Amino acid sequence: MNKAALAARRAALIDQCAEQRVGLAYELKALRPSNLLGGFPLAGYVAANRKLVLGVAGTVLGLALMRRKRLAGLVTSALSVWKTARGALGIVAQLRR
């Protein structure tokens, strides 16, 4: 094969690859969950952010099943940790000045 024939074959293969890329992109766009649930924006959001939604749902369920006494203790300890962290960050901010 000479250079002209190889160049023509290369150009034809490049065109064929471009056509396949466009076709694949079109098919993948049609398969995305947000496009399948276009009429339902909340369902599209849930499908797109599945891990976040499941994490929040698990946390809410865990807090709902927890006894009130334990929940009060959890809130109190969380506030204590927050105050400690805020105090430590305040000291760091003062040291940087």
Legacy VTK file of the C-alpha trace (Angstrom):
# vtk DataFile Version 3.0
C-alpha trace
ASCII
DATASET POLYDATA
POINTS 97 float
0.000 0.000 0.000
1.241 3.434 -0.807
1.023 6.583 1.317
-2.065 7.941 -0.465
-4.040 4.730 0.110
-3.009 4.603 3.781
-3.953 8.261 4.284
-7.366 7.662 2.697
-7.932 4.592 4.880
-6.881 6.531 7.981
-9.288 9.372 7.137
-12.125 6.871 6.598
-11.411 5.203 9.949
-11.340 8.560 11.728
-14.742 9.457 10.229
-16.145 6.077 11.237
-14.893 6.496 14.821
-16.443 9.966 15.016
-19.812 8.599 13.862
-19.640 5.799 16.442
-18.741 8.296 19.188
-21.752 10.461 18.361
-24.066 7.462 18.288
-22.776 6.153 21.605
-23.111 9.567 23.264
-26.719 9.801 22.035
-27.565 6.329 23.395
-25.893 6.991 26.760
-27.725 10.297 27.143
-31.025 8.499 26.657
-30.142 5.957 29.361
-29.273 8.429 32.120
-31.643 8.267 35.122
-32.298 12.012 35.121
-33.546 11.802 31.525
-35.694 8.740 32.164
-37.444 10.504 35.046
-37.736 13.887 33.346
-41.354 14.419 34.399
-40.526 13.815 38.056
-37.780 16.211 39.239
-37.629 14.771 42.774
-37.221 11.223 41.473
-34.492 12.441 39.116
-32.667 14.078 42.036
-32.943 10.913 44.131
-31.604 8.807 41.257
-28.694 11.180 40.677
-27.756 11.512 44.381
-28.586 8.049 45.646
-25.842 7.814 48.300
-26.648 11.179 49.846
-30.382 10.482 49.983
-29.879 7.026 51.507
-27.462 8.443 54.098
-29.931 11.118 55.166
-32.797 8.604 55.262
-30.734 6.222 57.404
-29.794 8.991 59.811
-33.395 10.126 60.168
-34.581 6.550 60.694
-31.866 5.933 63.281
-32.798 9.073 65.188
-36.497 8.187 65.007
-35.871 4.732 66.458
-33.553 5.981 69.189
-35.034 6.575 72.598
-35.565 10.170 73.662
-33.156 9.831 76.575
-30.361 8.615 74.305
-31.194 11.295 71.766
-30.893 14.000 74.436
-27.519 12.586 75.466
-26.395 12.489 71.854
-27.409 16.108 71.298
-25.667 17.181 74.499
-22.443 15.394 73.556
-22.593 16.799 70.019
-22.913 20.326 71.412
-19.979 19.672 73.721
-17.835 18.497 70.817
-18.921 21.538 68.795
-17.962 23.942 71.590
-14.589 22.238 72.027
-13.856 22.338 68.306
-14.967 25.966 68.066
-12.727 26.873 70.998
-9.771 25.051 69.434
-10.359 26.804 66.112
-10.526 30.136 67.944
-7.130 29.473 69.526
-5.676 28.551 66.131
-7.107 31.747 64.639
-5.541 33.821 67.432
-2.163 32.157 66.933
-2.194 32.984 63.232
-2.583 36.720 63.901
LINES 1 98
97 0 1 2 3 4 5 6 7 8 9 10 11 12 13 14 15 16 17 18 19 20 21 22 23 24 25 26 27 28 29 30 31 32 33 34 35 36 37 38 39 40 41 42 43 44 45 46 47 48 49 50 51 52 53 54 55 56 57 58 59 60 61 62 63 64 65 66 67 68 69 70 71 72 73 74 75 76 77 78 79 80 81 82 83 84 85 86 87 88 89 90 91 92 93 94 95 96
